[in-house]
Amino acid sequence: MVRKPARMYRNVTGPAYTRKEFIAGIPQPRIHEFEHGDLRNKDRFGYILHLVAEEDCQIRHTALEAARVAANKYLMSAVGGTNYYLKIRVYPHHVLREHKMATGAGADRISSGMSMAFGKPVGTAARVKSGDTIIIVAVDEQNLDKAKEALKKAKMKLPTPARIDIIPRSGQESVSG
């Protein structure tokens, strides 16, 4: 069966479906690593950039992985492996279900329709509320523009509009970018 488009799972509808101990056959999330960069000295960086969701939505595990890869690849090549810290702040807990139906010629004789359709698990998603931080990046002042560019690349992979907040470590006013 073909994977359905992400717009079908973007909106938050109904209660969360997260009790994995009662659900058989849940595919593993594609995203495995949630932290990158300089993990030992993550507190030494002068600025923290937050990628903040502006609308409620569900982000599929494949979209989170694509955003992580885009941001990490750009930061690794632009600033080097020890000059940044990147962390994915959300985890795909919500199980997505799909009622698989046969399509094509003669499918109406095979399929029983959508009566009482519950669906089988096809993936997972992270439920994000407006104002939640999705990704954080910590860098020094000379790498601030490159970190902004990395978060812009990650933002394009996500199904919600997002903004980038820049917070200096010294506790000064935050800047939206």
CYANA upper distance limits for C-alpha pairs under 8 A (distance plus 0.5 A):
  1 MET  CA    100 LYS  CA      8.12
  4 LYS  CA      8 MET  CA      7.63
  5 PRO  CA      9 TYR  CA      8.39
  6 ALA  CA     10 ARG  CA      6.74
  6 ALA  CA     60 ARG  CA      7.99
  6 ALA  CA    159 PRO  CA      8.50
  7 ARG  CA     11 ASN  CA      8.21
  7 ARG  CA    159 PRO  CA      8.34
  9 TYR  CA     58 GLN  CA      7.14
  9 TYR  CA     60 ARG  CA      8.26
  9 TYR  CA     96 LEU  CA      8.13
 10 ARG  CA     57 CYS  CA      5.99
 10 ARG  CA     58 GLN  CA      5.38
 10 ARG  CA     59 ILE  CA      7.08
 10 ARG  CA     60 ARG  CA      8.49
 10 ARG  CA    159 PRO  CA      7.19
 11 ASN  CA     56 ASP  CA      7.99
 11 ASN  CA     57 CYS  CA      5.66
 11 ASN  CA     58 GLN  CA      6.57
 12 VAL  CA     56 ASP  CA      7.54
 12 VAL  CA     57 CYS  CA      6.05
 12 VAL  CA     58 GLN  CA      6.55
 12 VAL  CA    127 ARG  CA      7.77
 16 ALA  CA     94 HIS  CA      6.45
 16 ALA  CA     95 VAL  CA      8.42
 17 TYR  CA     94 HIS  CA      5.86
 17 TYR  CA     95 VAL  CA      6.06
 17 TYR  CA     96 LEU  CA      8.24
 18 THR  CA     93 HIS  CA      6.32
 18 THR  CA     94 HIS  CA      5.50
 18 THR  CA     95 VAL  CA      6.44
 19 ARG  CA     23 ILE  CA      7.38
 20 LYS  CA     24 ALA  CA      8.10
 20 LYS  CA     26 ILE  CA      8.28
 25 GLY  CA    121 PRO  CA      7.15
 26 ILE  CA     95 VAL  CA      7.94
 26 ILE  CA    121 PRO  CA      5.98
 26 ILE  CA    122 VAL  CA      7.28
 26 ILE  CA    123 GLY  CA      7.09
 26 ILE  CA    124 THR  CA      8.46
 27 PRO  CA    121 PRO  CA      7.91
 27 PRO  CA    122 VAL  CA      7.06
 27 PRO  CA    123 GLY  CA      6.12
 27 PRO  CA    124 THR  CA      8.13
 28 GLN  CA    123 GLY  CA      8.02
 28 GLN  CA    124 THR  CA      8.50
 29 PRO  CA     61 HIS  CA      6.17
 29 PRO  CA     62 THR  CA      8.12
 29 PRO  CA     92 PRO  CA      7.71
 29 PRO  CA    123 GLY  CA      7.65
 29 PRO  CA    124 THR  CA      6.95
 30 ARG  CA     61 HIS  CA      6.45
 30 ARG  CA     62 THR  CA      6.48
 30 ARG  CA     65 GLU  CA      6.88
 31 ILE  CA     61 HIS  CA      6.86
 31 ILE  CA     62 THR  CA      7.74
 31 ILE  CA     64 LEU  CA      7.41
 31 ILE  CA     65 GLU  CA      5.49
 34 PHE  CA     86 LEU  CA      8.48
 34 PHE  CA     87 LYS  CA      6.00
 34 PHE  CA     88 ILE  CA      5.52
 34 PHE  CA     89 ARG  CA      8.14
 35 GLU  CA     39 LEU  CA      7.88
 35 GLU  CA     85 TYR  CA      7.86
 35 GLU  CA     86 LEU  CA      6.10
 35 GLU  CA     87 LYS  CA      4.95
 35 GLU  CA     88 ILE  CA      7.09
 36 HIS  CA     72 ASN  CA      7.73
 36 HIS  CA     85 TYR  CA      6.35
 36 HIS  CA     86 LEU  CA      5.59
 36 HIS  CA     87 LYS  CA      7.02
 37 GLY  CA     76 MET  CA      8.37
 37 GLY  CA     81 GLY  CA      5.82
 37 GLY  CA     82 THR  CA      6.11
 37 GLY  CA     83 ASN  CA      7.58
 37 GLY  CA     84 TYR  CA      5.84
 37 GLY  CA     85 TYR  CA      5.08
 37 GLY  CA     86 LEU  CA      6.69
 38 ASP  CA     42 LYS  CA      6.42
 38 ASP  CA     81 GLY  CA      7.30
 38 ASP  CA     82 THR  CA      5.24
 38 ASP  CA     83 ASN  CA      7.21
 38 ASP  CA     84 TYR  CA      6.52
 38 ASP  CA     85 TYR  CA      5.91
 39 LEU  CA     85 TYR  CA      7.12
 42 LYS  CA     84 TYR  CA      8.26
 42 LYS  CA     85 TYR  CA      6.47
 42 LYS  CA    138 ALA  CA      7.80
 45 PHE  CA     84 TYR  CA      8.09
 45 PHE  CA    138 ALA  CA      6.32
 45 PHE  CA    139 VAL  CA      5.55
 45 PHE  CA    140 ASP  CA      5.57
 45 PHE  CA    169 ARG  CA      8.22
 46 GLY  CA    138 ALA  CA      7.87
 46 GLY  CA    139 VAL  CA      6.78
 46 GLY  CA    140 ASP  CA      5.44
 46 GLY  CA    141 GLU  CA      7.02
 46 GLY  CA    168 PRO  CA      6.51
 46 GLY  CA    169 ARG  CA      5.77
 46 GLY  CA    170 SER  CA      8.11
 47 TYR  CA    138 ALA  CA      6.11
 47 TYR  CA    139 VAL  CA      5.97
 47 TYR  CA    140 ASP  CA      6.37
 47 TYR  CA    141 GLU  CA      7.22
 47 TYR  CA    144 LEU  CA      8.09
 47 TYR  CA    166 ILE  CA      7.35
 47 TYR  CA    167 ILE  CA      6.27
 47 TYR  CA    168 PRO  CA      4.98
 47 TYR  CA    169 ARG  CA      6.09
 48 ILE  CA    136 ILE  CA      7.23
 48 ILE  CA    137 VAL  CA      6.16
 48 ILE  CA    138 ALA  CA      4.82
 48 ILE  CA    139 VAL  CA      7.03
 48 ILE  CA    166 ILE  CA      6.42
 48 ILE  CA    167 ILE  CA      5.70
 48 ILE  CA    168 PRO  CA      6.80
 48 ILE  CA    169 ARG  CA      7.55
 49 LEU  CA    136 ILE  CA      6.03
 49 LEU  CA    137 VAL  CA      5.59
 49 LEU  CA    138 ALA  CA      6.70
 49 LEU  CA    147 ALA  CA      8.12
 49 LEU  CA    148 LYS  CA      8.09
 49 LEU  CA    164 ILE  CA      7.02
 49 LEU  CA    165 ASP  CA      6.06
 49 LEU  CA    166 ILE  CA      5.04
 49 LEU  CA    167 ILE  CA      6.72
 50 HIS  CA    133 THR  CA      6.62
 50 HIS  CA    134 ILE  CA      7.89
 50 HIS  CA    135 ILE  CA      6.45
 50 HIS  CA    136 ILE  CA      5.10
 50 HIS  CA    137 VAL  CA      7.15
 50 HIS  CA    164 ILE  CA      6.04
 50 HIS  CA    165 ASP  CA      5.56
 50 HIS  CA    166 ILE  CA      7.01
 50 HIS  CA    167 ILE  CA      8.47
 51 LEU  CA    133 THR  CA      6.19
 51 LEU  CA    134 ILE  CA      6.11
 51 LEU  CA    135 ILE  CA      5.66
 51 LEU  CA    136 ILE  CA      6.79
 51 LEU  CA    151 LEU  CA      7.23
 51 LEU  CA    155 LYS  CA      8.14
 51 LEU  CA    162 ALA  CA      6.92
 51 LEU  CA    163 ARG  CA      6.30
 51 LEU  CA    164 ILE  CA      5.28
 51 LEU  CA    165 ASP  CA      7.13
 52 VAL  CA    130 SER  CA      8.37
 52 VAL  CA    131 GLY  CA      6.25
 52 VAL  CA    132 ASP  CA      6.10
 52 VAL  CA    133 THR  CA      4.92
 52 VAL  CA    134 ILE  CA      6.39
 52 VAL  CA    135 ILE  CA      8.05
 52 VAL  CA    162 ALA  CA      5.84
 52 VAL  CA    163 ARG  CA      5.83
 52 VAL  CA    164 ILE  CA      6.76
 52 VAL  CA    165 ASP  CA      7.77
 53 ALA  CA    128 VAL  CA      7.82
 53 ALA  CA    129 LYS  CA      7.62
 53 ALA  CA    130 SER  CA      5.92
 53 ALA  CA    131 GLY  CA      5.91
 53 ALA  CA    132 ASP  CA      6.16
 53 ALA  CA    133 THR  CA      6.94
 53 ALA  CA    134 ILE  CA      7.35
 53 ALA  CA    160 THR  CA      6.96
 53 ALA  CA    161 PRO  CA      6.77
 53 ALA  CA    162 ALA  CA      4.97
 53 ALA  CA    163 ARG  CA      7.20
 54 GLU  CA    129 LYS  CA      8.42
 54 GLU  CA    130 SER  CA      5.29
 54 GLU  CA    131 GLY  CA      6.28
 54 GLU  CA    160 THR  CA      7.44
 54 GLU  CA    161 PRO  CA      6.16
 54 GLU  CA    162 ALA  CA      5.72
 54 GLU  CA    163 ARG  CA      7.56
 55 GLU  CA    128 VAL  CA      8.50
 55 GLU  CA    129 LYS  CA      6.89
 55 GLU  CA    130 SER  CA      4.93
 55 GLU  CA    131 GLY  CA      8.03
 55 GLU  CA    160 THR  CA      6.72
 55 GLU  CA    161 PRO  CA      7.27
 55 GLU  CA    162 ALA  CA      8.44
 56 ASP  CA    127 ARG  CA      8.18
 56 ASP  CA    128 VAL  CA      6.11
 56 ASP  CA    129 LYS  CA      4.76
 56 ASP  CA    130 SER  CA      5.43
 56 ASP  CA    160 THR  CA      8.24
 57 CYS  CA    127 ARG  CA      6.57
 57 CYS  CA    128 VAL  CA      5.94
 57 CYS  CA    129 LYS  CA      7.09
 57 CYS  CA    159 PRO  CA      7.99
 57 CYS  CA    160 THR  CA      7.14
 58 GLN  CA    125 ALA  CA      6.35
 58 GLN  CA    126 ALA  CA      5.96
 58 GLN  CA    127 ARG  CA      5.00
 58 GLN  CA    128 VAL  CA      6.47
 58 GLN  CA    159 PRO  CA      8.37
 59 ILE  CA     63 ALA  CA      6.88
 59 ILE  CA     64 LEU  CA      7.23
 59 ILE  CA     92 PRO  CA      8.17
 59 ILE  CA    125 ALA  CA      5.70
 59 ILE  CA    126 ALA  CA      5.62
 59 ILE  CA    127 ARG  CA      7.00
 59 ILE  CA    128 VAL  CA      7.81
 59 ILE  CA    158 LEU  CA      7.34
 59 ILE  CA    159 PRO  CA      7.09
 60 ARG  CA     64 LEU  CA      6.97
 60 ARG  CA     92 PRO  CA      7.56
 60 ARG  CA    123 GLY  CA      8.06
 60 ARG  CA    124 THR  CA      6.52
 60 ARG  CA    125 ALA  CA      4.59
 60 ARG  CA    126 ALA  CA      6.85
 61 HIS  CA     65 GLU  CA      6.71
 61 HIS  CA     92 PRO  CA      6.46
 61 HIS  CA    123 GLY  CA      7.91
 61 HIS  CA    124 THR  CA      6.35
 61 HIS  CA    125 ALA  CA      5.89
 61 HIS  CA    126 ALA  CA      7.70
 62 THR  CA     66 ALA  CA      6.66
 63 ALA  CA     67 ALA  CA      6.65
 63 ALA  CA    157 LYS  CA      6.49
 63 ALA  CA    158 LEU  CA      6.47
 63 ALA  CA    159 PRO  CA      8.50
 64 LEU  CA     68 ARG  CA      6.61
 64 LEU  CA    157 LYS  CA      8.21
 64 LEU  CA    158 LEU  CA      7.69
 65 GLU  CA     69 VAL  CA      6.60
 66 ALA  CA     70 ALA  CA      6.64
 66 ALA  CA    154 ALA  CA      8.03
 66 ALA  CA    157 LYS  CA      6.83
 67 ALA  CA     71 ALA  CA      6.67
 67 ALA  CA    153 LYS  CA      7.81
 67 ALA  CA    154 ALA  CA      4.67
 67 ALA  CA    155 LYS  CA      7.41
 67 ALA  CA    156 MET  CA      8.22
 67 ALA  CA    157 LYS  CA      5.85
 67 ALA  CA    158 LEU  CA      7.43
 68 ARG  CA     72 ASN  CA      6.42
 68 ARG  CA     88 ILE  CA      7.84
 68 ARG  CA    154 ALA  CA      7.18
 69 VAL  CA     73 LYS  CA      6.30
 70 ALA  CA     74 TYR  CA      6.77
 70 ALA  CA    150 ALA  CA      7.69
 70 ALA  CA    153 LYS  CA      6.66
 70 ALA  CA    154 ALA  CA      6.24
 71 ALA  CA     75 LEU  CA      6.66
 71 ALA  CA    150 ALA  CA      5.10
 71 ALA  CA    151 LEU  CA      6.53
 71 ALA  CA    153 LYS  CA      6.76
 71 ALA  CA    154 ALA  CA      5.92
 72 ASN  CA     76 MET  CA      6.40
 72 ASN  CA     86 LEU  CA      7.89
 72 ASN  CA    150 ALA  CA      7.99
 73 LYS  CA     77 SER  CA      6.81
 74 TYR  CA     78 ALA  CA      6.40
 74 TYR  CA    150 ALA  CA      6.35
 75 LEU  CA     79 VAL  CA      6.07
 75 LEU  CA     80 GLY  CA      7.24
 75 LEU  CA     81 GLY  CA      8.21
 75 LEU  CA     84 TYR  CA      7.91
 75 LEU  CA    146 LYS  CA      7.58
 75 LEU  CA    147 ALA  CA      7.28
 75 LEU  CA    150 ALA  CA      6.83
 76 MET  CA     80 GLY  CA      5.26
 76 MET  CA     81 GLY  CA      5.72
 77 SER  CA     81 GLY  CA      8.49
 78 ALA  CA    146 LYS  CA      7.38
 79 VAL  CA     83 ASN  CA      6.45
 79 VAL  CA     84 TYR  CA      7.86
 79 VAL  CA    143 ASN  CA      7.28
 79 VAL  CA    146 LYS  CA      8.00
 80 GLY  CA     84 TYR  CA      8.15
 83 ASN  CA    139 VAL  CA      7.02
 83 ASN  CA    140 ASP  CA      8.07
 84 TYR  CA    137 VAL  CA      7.42
 84 TYR  CA    138 ALA  CA      6.12
 84 TYR  CA    139 VAL  CA      5.39
 84 TYR  CA    140 ASP  CA      8.24
 85 TYR  CA    137 VAL  CA      6.00
 85 TYR  CA    138 ALA  CA      5.50
 85 TYR  CA    139 VAL  CA      7.28
 86 LEU  CA    135 ILE  CA      7.78
 86 LEU  CA    136 ILE  CA      6.28
 86 LEU  CA    137 VAL  CA      4.98
 86 LEU  CA    138 ALA  CA      7.05
 87 LYS  CA    135 ILE  CA      6.28
 87 LYS  CA    136 ILE  CA      5.88
 87 LYS  CA    137 VAL  CA      7.07
 88 ILE  CA    134 ILE  CA      6.68
 88 ILE  CA    135 ILE  CA      5.16
 88 ILE  CA    136 ILE  CA      7.19
 89 ARG  CA    133 THR  CA      7.14
 89 ARG  CA    134 ILE  CA      5.68
 89 ARG  CA    135 ILE  CA      6.04
 89 ARG  CA    136 ILE  CA      7.76
 90 VAL  CA    126 ALA  CA      6.89
 90 VAL  CA    128 VAL  CA      8.34
 90 VAL  CA    133 THR  CA      8.39
 90 VAL  CA    134 ILE  CA      6.31
 90 VAL  CA    135 ILE  CA      8.33
 91 TYR  CA    125 ALA  CA      8.24
 91 TYR  CA    126 ALA  CA      6.05
 92 PRO  CA    124 THR  CA      5.96
 92 PRO  CA    125 ALA  CA      4.79
 92 PRO  CA    126 ALA  CA      4.34
 92 PRO  CA    127 ARG  CA      7.84
 93 HIS  CA    124 THR  CA      6.76
 93 HIS  CA    125 ALA  CA      6.61
 93 HIS  CA    126 ALA  CA      6.31
 93 HIS  CA    127 ARG  CA      8.35
 94 HIS  CA    124 THR  CA      5.90
 94 HIS  CA    125 ALA  CA      5.60
 94 HIS  CA    126 ALA  CA      6.56
 94 HIS  CA    127 ARG  CA      7.47
 95 VAL  CA    121 PRO  CA      6.89
 95 VAL  CA    122 VAL  CA      8.15
 95 VAL  CA    123 GLY  CA      6.51
 95 VAL  CA    124 THR  CA      4.97
 95 VAL  CA    125 ALA  CA      6.95
 96 LEU  CA    121 PRO  CA      6.13
 96 LEU  CA    122 VAL  CA      6.31
 96 LEU  CA    123 GLY  CA      5.74
 96 LEU  CA    124 THR  CA      5.87
 96 LEU  CA    125 ALA  CA      7.35
 97 ARG  CA    118 PHE  CA      7.87
 97 ARG  CA    119 GLY  CA      5.50
 97 ARG  CA    120 LYS  CA      5.54
 97 ARG  CA    121 PRO  CA      4.88
 97 ARG  CA    122 VAL  CA      6.11
 97 ARG  CA    123 GLY  CA      7.84
 98 GLU  CA    118 PHE  CA      8.06
 98 GLU  CA    119 GLY  CA      4.99
 98 GLU  CA    120 LYS  CA      5.94
 98 GLU  CA    121 PRO  CA      6.97
 98 GLU  CA    122 VAL  CA      6.88
 99 HIS  CA    114 MET  CA      8.24
 99 HIS  CA    117 ALA  CA      6.70
 99 HIS  CA    118 PHE  CA      7.05
 99 HIS  CA    119 GLY  CA      4.56
 99 HIS  CA    120 LYS  CA      6.83
100 LYS  CA    119 GLY  CA      7.57
100 LYS  CA    120 LYS  CA      8.24
101 MET  CA    111 SER  CA      6.75
101 MET  CA    113 GLY  CA      8.14
102 ALA  CA    107 ALA  CA      6.00
102 ALA  CA    110 ILE  CA      7.70
102 ALA  CA    111 SER  CA      6.59
103 THR  CA    107 ALA  CA      5.83
106 GLY  CA    110 ILE  CA      7.66
107 ALA  CA    111 SER  CA      6.49
108 ASP  CA    112 SER  CA      8.22
128 VAL  CA    132 ASP  CA      6.81
137 VAL  CA    147 ALA  CA      7.42
139 VAL  CA    143 ASN  CA      6.58
139 VAL  CA    144 LEU  CA      6.87
139 VAL  CA    147 ALA  CA      7.63
140 ASP  CA    144 LEU  CA      6.98
143 ASN  CA    147 ALA  CA      6.79
144 LEU  CA    148 LYS  CA      6.81
145 ASP  CA    149 GLU  CA      6.78
146 LYS  CA    150 ALA  CA      6.73
147 ALA  CA    151 LEU  CA      6.80
148 LYS  CA    152 LYS  CA      6.72
148 LYS  CA    164 ILE  CA      7.91
148 LYS  CA    177 GLY  CA      8.45
149 GLU  CA    153 LYS  CA      6.81
150 ALA  CA    154 ALA  CA      6.84
151 LEU  CA    155 LYS  CA      6.43
151 LEU  CA    164 ILE  CA      7.90
152 LYS  CA    156 MET  CA      7.00
153 LYS  CA    157 LYS  CA      7.71
154 ALA  CA    158 LEU  CA      7.57
155 LYS  CA    161 PRO  CA      8.10
155 LYS  CA    162 ALA  CA      7.05
163 ARG  CA    176 SER  CA      7.85
163 ARG  CA    177 GLY  CA      7.49
164 ILE  CA    176 SER  CA      6.44
164 ILE  CA    177 GLY  CA      5.74
165 ASP  CA    174 SER  CA      7.37
165 ASP  CA    175 VAL  CA      6.36
165 ASP  CA    176 SER  CA      4.92
165 ASP  CA    177 GLY  CA      6.43
166 ILE  CA    174 SER  CA      6.23
166 ILE  CA    175 VAL  CA      5.55
166 ILE  CA    176 SER  CA      6.45
166 ILE  CA    177 GLY  CA      7.42
167 ILE  CA    171 GLY  CA      8.11
167 ILE  CA    172 GLN  CA      8.05
167 ILE  CA    173 GLU  CA      7.69
167 ILE  CA    174 SER  CA      5.19
167 ILE  CA    175 VAL  CA      6.99
168 PRO  CA    172 GLN  CA      6.67
168 PRO  CA    173 GLU  CA      8.12
168 PRO  CA    174 SER  CA      7.37
